[in-house]
Amino acid sequence: LLTVILSYFSFKNIFANRRIGLWGSAVYTLSLYRLYNIYDRAAIGEFIAMTFLPLICLGLARVFSEKEEEVRDRKTVFLLAFGYMGVLYSHVLSLEFVAVPQ
């Protein structure tokens, strides 16, 4: 349920469209790799970490936005902090994948 809520919120705000948010949330929540982690591998830490990945995407989309007020908004920092801390506390290996400098 948390994955559905967070991914809908993230996709809706990234694309500024409720319909795209709904479709993105459905595709992300029902992706085969996520379902494989939950039901076959029982990789609890990994699928909990995958819950927070859309928040990181939303935070990074706001950081690299052309709108100056979105970049300087406190909400952007909280989205990134909550996303990265959720991944850190649930699955450290996933944090290494999302935090590697480019």
C-alpha positions as CSV (number, residue, x, y, z in Angstrom):
1,L,0.0,0.0,0.0
2,L,2.9,2.4,0.8
3,T,4.4,1.6,-2.6
4,V,1.2,2.5,-4.4
5,I,0.8,5.8,-2.5
6,L,4.4,6.9,-2.8
7,S,4.7,6.0,-6.4
8,Y,1.4,7.7,-7.3
9,F,2.5,10.9,-5.5
10,S,5.9,10.8,-7.2
11,F,4.8,10.2,-10.7
12,K,1.9,12.6,-10.4
13,N,4.2,15.4,-9.4
14,I,7.0,14.6,-11.8
15,F,4.7,14.6,-14.9
16,A,2.1,17.0,-13.5
17,N,-0.7,14.7,-14.6
18,R,-3.0,12.6,-12.4
19,R,-3.6,10.0,-15.1
20,I,0.1,9.5,-15.8
21,G,0.6,9.2,-12.0
22,L,-2.0,6.5,-11.8
23,W,-0.5,4.5,-14.8
24,G,3.1,5.0,-13.5
25,S,2.0,3.8,-10.1
26,A,0.3,0.7,-11.5
27,V,3.2,-0.2,-13.7
28,Y,5.8,0.3,-10.9
29,T,3.8,-1.6,-8.3
30,L,3.0,-4.5,-10.5
31,S,6.4,-4.8,-12.2
32,L,7.6,-8.4,-12.5
33,Y,10.9,-7.9,-10.7
34,R,9.1,-6.4,-7.6
35,L,6.6,-9.3,-7.6
36,Y,9.4,-11.8,-8.0
37,N,11.2,-10.2,-5.0
38,I,8.1,-10.4,-2.9
39,Y,6.7,-13.8,-3.7
40,D,9.5,-16.0,-4.9
41,R,12.7,-14.7,-3.4
42,A,11.2,-13.2,-0.2
43,A,13.8,-10.4,-0.4
44,I,12.1,-8.2,2.2
45,G,14.8,-5.6,2.4
46,E,15.0,-5.2,-1.3
47,F,11.3,-4.7,-2.0
48,I,11.0,-2.3,0.9
49,A,13.9,-0.3,-0.5
50,M,12.2,-0.3,-3.9
51,T,9.2,1.5,-2.2
52,F,11.3,4.6,-1.7
53,L,12.9,4.8,-5.2
54,P,10.1,7.0,-6.7
55,L,10.7,9.6,-4.0
56,I,14.3,9.8,-4.9
57,C,13.3,10.2,-8.6
58,L,10.9,13.0,-7.6
59,G,13.5,14.8,-5.5
60,L,16.1,14.6,-8.2
61,A,13.6,15.8,-10.8
62,R,12.9,18.8,-8.6
63,V,16.6,19.5,-8.1
64,F,17.3,19.5,-11.8
65,S,14.1,21.5,-12.6
66,E,14.2,24.7,-14.5
67,K,12.0,26.4,-11.8
68,E,14.3,28.1,-9.3
69,E,11.7,28.0,-6.5
70,E,11.4,24.1,-6.7
71,V,15.2,23.8,-6.4
72,R,15.4,26.0,-3.3
73,D,12.2,24.6,-1.7
74,R,12.6,22.7,1.6
75,K,10.3,20.0,0.3
76,T,12.9,18.9,-2.2
77,V,15.4,18.3,0.6
78,F,12.9,16.4,2.6
79,L,11.9,14.2,-0.4
80,L,15.5,13.3,-1.0
81,A,16.3,12.7,2.6
82,F,13.2,10.5,3.2
83,G,13.9,8.5,0.1
84,Y,17.6,7.9,0.7
85,M,17.1,7.2,4.4
86,G,14.3,4.7,3.6
87,V,16.6,2.9,1.2
88,L,19.5,3.0,3.7
89,Y,17.5,1.6,6.5
90,S,16.0,-1.2,4.5
91,H,18.7,-2.4,2.0
92,V,22.2,-1.0,2.0
93,L,23.2,-2.6,-1.3
94,S,20.3,-0.7,-3.1
95,L,21.7,2.5,-1.6
96,E,25.0,1.8,-3.3
97,F,23.2,1.5,-6.6
98,V,21.3,4.8,-6.2
99,A,24.0,6.9,-4.6
100,V,26.9,6.2,-6.9
101,P,28.2,9.4,-8.3
102,Q,27.9,9.6,-12.1
